[in-house]
Amino acid sequence: MAGGKYHFTSESVSRGHPDKVCDQISDAVLDAFLAQDSNARVACEALATTNRVIVAGEFRGPESVCNSIENIVRDCVRGIGYEQEGFHWRDLSFSNYMHDQSENIAAGVDASDGSGEGAGDQGMMFGYAVNETEELMPAPILYAHRLLQKLDELRNNACIDWLGPDAKSQLTFRYSDGKPVCITKIVLSTQHLRESLTSMDIEDALRPVLESEVLEPSGWIGDETEWLVNPTGKFVIGGPDGDCGLTGRKIIVDTYGGAAPHGGGAFSGKDPTKVDRSAAYAARYLAKNVVAARLADRCCIQISYAIGRPDPTSFYVNAYGTERVSLERIESRLLDLMDLTPRNIKLHLGLDRPIFARTAAYGHFGRHPRDDGGFSWERTDLVDSLAELL
């Protein structure tokens, strides 16, 4: 993908997609634990289907939070907007199967003095950045997210009163010389609460707004752009009533839309001792700073861990031939700037706070850092130190 002409596609899903409902529930539970105990250990999974939510997993933290999970679930579903016959925040059945964290896992993660916390699992994690957008994200996934964020805004502000919570987008970009040039295909499927609407009715209502407010200002719309709106026809039954949802099934949507490798581990519901999450955030943070410092046009970083061990088992930087200084010098400087043990990642990025529920829809990357520490891995505060290599 470094050069030449090609087409590349990424998809996104809305807050009301069944899998995203579950991701948001899992992260809302995590935030509730961290709000009470910054050292809480949580691995929370959720399953949602017709008028039922099941939560299961492990925790070590205040028992009172575990006892409040039903209220957390109902508040989360209500906030997403589900009040339909087959999935209603008030009427759904709820089951809680959270239990104490395994003593074997706890022994591997905790050190006696708290200074050498080991990784909560083995695995490899990737971070990626590319200079094709201001956010240093691949354009297809960034704008697939933005289309659905605009739908959310239209629905929540009652600008279009028939929009339902469930939706998916898919954008195909044409690239030339390795850079995005224009969008050739837009696939948009959205739940609609007015059954009489046709696909053309929905396109006529949404397309002008999405083009003028999201796509045209970026310059991605051209004569070859084709829209496919609700291509199967009606989409009235949405959310977990139409399709079962599960935490952790949208890992490509959550990251780079397929433009970079993925280690396979999901994020939502996991506290920062789980390097599936925290090390993926650290890898994005480092890769973004490399590109922001103009050391490379593209950067992919892999980090790997062994369960119970604090230090990474490997660290690898790939700039796909776009580097302006040697990769060895980049790797060395990054490791000087950031200790990649789980404990230090947590401290460096401030991951011991209830900042995760907001990550569970529209991507964990390419967002703006928040004053309260949210999306801290999107900071570019290493740029000056890295730019010294040029």
C-alpha positions in Angstrom: 0.0 0.0 0.0 3.0 2.3 0.0 2.6 3.5 -3.6 0.8 3.0 -6.8 -3.0 3.1 -7.5 -5.5 1.1 -5.6 -8.8 1.1 -3.8 -9.0 0.6 0.0 -12.2 0.1 2.1 -12.9 0.5 5.8 -16.2 0.2 7.8 -17.6 1.6 11.0 -20.6 0.9 13.1 -22.8 3.2 15.2 -23.3 3.3 19.0 -26.4 1.3 18.5 -24.8 -1.6 16.6 -25.3 -4.8 18.8 -21.6 -5.4 19.3 -21.0 -1.7 20.1 -23.9 -1.8 22.7 -21.9 -4.6 24.4 -18.6 -2.7 24.1 -20.1 0.3 25.8 -21.6 -1.8 28.6 -18.3 -3.4 29.3 -16.4 -0.1 29.4 -19.1 1.5 31.5 -18.7 -1.3 34.0 -14.9 -0.8 33.9 -15.3 2.9 34.5 -17.5 2.3 37.5 -14.9 0.2 39.1 -12.0 2.6 38.4 -14.1 5.5 39.7 -14.1 3.7 43.1 -10.7 2.1 43.0 -7.9 3.2 40.5 -6.2 -0.2 41.0 -9.3 -2.3 40.3 -8.9 -5.3 38.0 -11.7 -5.8 35.5 -12.3 -8.1 32.5 -16.0 -7.6 31.6 -17.8 -9.2 28.7 -21.4 -8.5 27.6 -23.8 -10.3 25.4 -27.0 -8.7 24.1 -29.9 -10.3 22.3 -33.7 -9.8 22.1 -34.6 -8.0 25.4 -31.8 -9.6 27.3 -28.3 -8.6 28.4 -25.8 -11.0 30.1 -22.7 -9.7 31.7 -19.8 -12.0 32.7 -16.2 -11.8 33.6 -13.7 -11.2 36.5 -13.0 -8.4 38.8 -11.1 -7.4 41.9 -12.5 -4.3 43.4 -15.5 -2.9 45.4 -18.3 -5.5 45.7 -20.7 -2.6 45.7 -19.9 -1.9 42.0 -20.6 -5.5 41.1 -24.0 -5.1 42.7 -24.8 -2.0 40.7 -24.1 -3.5 37.3 -27.7 -3.9 36.4 -28.3 -0.2 36.8 -25.2 0.6 34.8 -26.5 -1.7 31.9 -29.9 -0.1 31.9 -28.5 3.5 31.9 -26.1 2.6 29.1 -28.9 1.1 26.9 -31.1 4.1 27.6 -28.3 6.5 26.7 -27.8 4.7 23.4 -31.5 5.2 22.7 -33.1 1.8 22.7 -36.8 1.9 23.6 -38.2 -0.6 21.1 -40.4 -3.6 21.7 -37.6 -6.1 21.2 -34.9 -4.2 23.1 -35.9 -1.7 25.8 -33.7 -0.4 28.6 -36.5 -0.7 31.1 -37.9 -4.1 30.1 -34.9 -6.2 29.2 -33.9 -9.2 31.3 -30.5 -9.0 32.9 -28.1 -11.6 34.3 -24.8 -10.9 36.1 -22.1 -13.6 36.1 -19.1 -11.4 37.2 -16.8 -13.2 39.7 -13.5 -12.8 41.5 -10.3 -12.6 39.4 -8.3 -15.8 39.3 -5.6 -16.0 42.0 -3.2 -17.3 39.4 -3.6 -14.3 37.1 -3.5 -11.9 40.0 -0.2 -13.5 41.2 1.3 -12.9 37.8 0.2 -9.4 37.5 0.9 -8.0 41.0 4.3 -7.4 42.5 4.8 -7.3 46.3 5.7 -3.6 46.2 3.5 -2.7 43.3 6.5 -1.5 41.2 6.9 -4.4 38.8 3.4 -5.3 37.7 3.5 -8.0 35.0 1.5 -8.1 31.9 -2.0 -9.4 32.3 -1.6 -11.7 29.3 0.7 -12.6 26.5 0.3 -11.3 23.0 1.4 -8.7 20.5 -0.1 -5.3 20.0 0.2 -2.8 17.2 0.1 1.0 16.9 -0.1 2.9 13.6 -0.1 6.5 12.2 0.0 7.9 8.7 0.1 11.5 7.5 -2.9 11.3 5.1 -5.2 13.2 7.6 -4.7 15.8 10.2 -5.4 13.2 12.9 -2.6 11.0 11.4 -5.2 8.3 10.8 -6.1 6.4 7.6 -8.8 8.4 5.8 -11.2 5.5 5.1 -11.8 4.6 8.8 -11.7 8.2 10.0 -14.5 9.3 7.6 -16.5 6.0 8.1 -16.6 7.0 11.8 -17.5 10.6 11.0 -20.5 9.7 8.8 -22.0 7.8 11.7 -21.2 10.4 14.3 -23.2 12.8 12.1 -26.1 10.4 12.1 -25.9 10.2 15.9 -26.0 14.0 16.0 -29.0 14.2 13.7 -30.9 11.6 15.7 -30.0 12.9 19.2 -30.9 16.5 18.2 -34.2 15.3 16.6 -33.2 16.8 13.3 -34.4 13.6 11.6 -37.0 11.9 13.9 -37.1 8.5 12.2 -33.5 7.6 12.6 -32.9 4.5 14.8 -29.7 3.8 16.9 -28.3 1.0 14.7 -26.2 1.9 11.6 -23.2 0.9 9.6 -21.0 2.7 7.1 -18.4 1.6 4.6 -16.1 3.8 2.5 -13.9 2.9 -0.4 -11.2 5.4 -1.2 -9.2 5.6 -4.4 -5.5 6.0 -3.8 -2.8 7.4 -6.2 0.9 7.3 -5.3 -0.1 6.0 -1.9 -2.3 9.0 -1.0 -6.1 9.1 -0.8 -7.6 11.0 -3.7 -11.4 10.5 -3.5 -14.2 8.3 -2.3 -15.5 6.0 -5.0 -18.2 4.0 -2.9 -20.2 4.9 0.2 -22.3 2.1 1.7 -24.7 3.3 4.4 -27.2 1.2 6.2 -29.3 2.9 8.9 -32.2 1.7 11.1 -35.3 3.7 10.4 -38.3 3.8 12.7 -40.8 4.8 9.9 -41.6 1.6 8.1 -42.9 3.2 5.0 -39.6 4.8 4.0 -37.8 3.5 1.0 -34.1 3.4 0.4 -34.4 6.4 -1.9 -36.3 8.3 0.7 -33.5 7.7 3.2 -30.8 8.6 0.7 -32.6 11.9 -0.3 -32.8 12.9 3.4 -29.3 11.9 4.5 -27.0 12.3 1.5 -27.1 16.2 1.2 -26.4 16.6 4.9 -23.6 14.1 5.0 -22.0 15.4 1.9 -22.1 19.1 2.8 -21.2 18.7 6.5 -18.8 15.8 6.5 -17.4 14.8 3.1 -17.3 17.9 0.8 -15.3 20.1 3.2 -12.6 17.4 3.1 -12.6 17.3 -0.7 -13.2 13.6 -0.9 -16.4 13.7 -3.0 -16.1 13.6 -6.8 -18.0 12.6 -10.0 -17.1 8.9 -9.4 -18.6 8.8 -5.9 -21.4 6.3 -5.7 -23.9 5.9 -2.8 -25.5 2.7 -1.7 -28.0 3.5 1.0 -29.9 0.7 2.8 -29.1 -1.6 -0.2 -31.2 -4.5 1.3 -34.3 -2.3 1.6 -36.1 -2.0 5.0 -34.0 -1.8 8.2 -36.7 -1.3 10.9 -35.7 -4.0 13.4 -32.2 -3.0 14.7 -29.9 -3.5 17.5 -29.7 -6.7 19.6 -33.3 -7.5 18.7 -32.2 -8.0 15.1 -28.7 -9.4 15.6 -27.0 -10.7 18.7 -24.2 -8.5 20.1 -20.9 -9.4 21.9 -18.1 -7.5 23.4 -14.9 -7.3 21.4 -16.1 -8.3 17.9 -15.3 -5.0 16.2 -11.6 -4.8 16.7 -10.8 -3.5 13.2 -13.5 -0.8 13.5 -11.9 0.1 16.9 -8.4 0.5 15.4 -7.3 1.4 11.9 -9.9 -0.1 9.6 -7.6 -2.8 8.3 -4.9 -0.4 7.2 -2.5 -1.8 9.8 -1.8 -5.2 11.5 -3.8 -6.2 14.5 -2.7 -8.5 17.3 -6.2 -9.9 17.8 -7.0 -8.7 21.3 -10.1 -6.6 22.0 -10.0 -3.5 24.2 -13.4 -2.9 25.9 -14.0 -4.0 29.4 -10.3 -4.5 30.2 -8.3 -2.6 32.8 -4.8 -1.3 31.9 -3.0 -4.3 33.3 -4.4 -6.0 30.2 -1.7 -5.1 27.6 -4.2 -5.9 24.8 -5.5 -2.5 25.6 -2.8 -0.4 27.3 0.1 -1.5 25.1 -2.0 -0.9 21.9 -2.6 2.6 23.2 1.1 3.1 23.9 2.0 1.8 20.5 -0.4 4.3 18.8 1.0 7.1 21.0 4.6 6.4 19.9 3.7 5.9 16.3 1.7 9.1 16.1 4.6 11.1 17.7 7.0 9.6 15.1 4.8 10.8 12.2 4.0 14.1 13.9 7.8 14.7 14.3 8.2 14.1 10.6 10.6 11.2 11.2 8.4 9.1 8.8 5.2 9.4 6.7 3.9 6.2 8.0 4.8 4.2 11.2 3.7 0.9 12.6 4.9 -0.3 16.0 4.6 -3.8 17.4 5.1 -4.6 21.1 4.8 -8.1 22.6 4.6 -9.4 26.2 4.6 -12.6 28.3 2.0 -13.0 31.0 3.3 -12.0 34.4 6.5 -10.3 33.0 6.8 -6.5 33.1 9.2 -5.9 30.2 8.2 -6.3 26.6 9.5 -9.4 24.9 10.0 -7.4 21.7 9.7 -3.9 20.2 9.6 -3.3 16.5 9.3 -0.2 14.3 8.3 -0.3 10.6 8.1 2.9 8.6 7.5 1.2 5.2 10.6 2.9 3.7 9.3 6.4 4.5 11.7 7.0 7.4 14.0 10.1 7.3 16.4 8.7 9.8 17.4 5.1 10.5 14.8 2.8 12.2 17.5 1.8 14.7 17.8 5.4 15.9 14.0 5.8 16.1 13.6 2.6 18.1 16.4 3.6 20.5 14.9 7.1 21.1 11.4 5.8 21.6 12.6 3.3 24.3 14.5 6.1 26.0 11.4 8.3 26.1 8.9 5.7 27.3 9.3 2.7 29.6 6.9 0.1 28.2 6.2 -1.9 31.3 2.4 -2.1 32.1 2.8 -0.1 35.2 4.6 2.8 33.5 2.2 2.8 30.5 -0.6 3.2 33.0 1.2 6.1 34.8 2.5 7.8 31.6 -0.9 7.8 29.9 -3.0 8.1 33.1 -5.0 5.0 32.4 -6.1 4.4 36.0 -9.1 6.7 35.6 -12.7 6.2 34.4 -12.0 7.4 30.9 -12.9 4.4 28.8 -16.6 4.4 28.1 -16.2 7.2 25.6 -13.8 5.0 23.6 -16.3 2.3 23.0 -17.9 3.9 19.9 -16.3 5.6 16.8 -12.8 4.3 17.3 -10.1 4.4 20.0 -7.7 6.4 17.8 -7.8 9.6 15.9 -9.7 11.4 18.7 -8.8 14.6 20.5 -7.1 14.4 23.9 -9.4 15.6 26.7 -8.7 17.8 29.6 -9.6 15.0 32.1 -7.1 12.6 30.5 -9.3 10.9 28.0 -7.6 9.8 24.8 -4.2 10.7 26.4 -2.5 8.4 23.8 -3.4 10.9 21.1 -1.1 13.5 22.6 2.0 14.6 20.6 4.1 15.7 23.5 7.1 13.7 22.3 7.5 15.5 19.1 10.3 17.9 20.2 12.4 15.2 21.6 12.0 13.0 18.5 12.6 15.9 16.1 16.1 16.2 17.5 17.0 13.1 15.4 16.5 15.0 12.1 
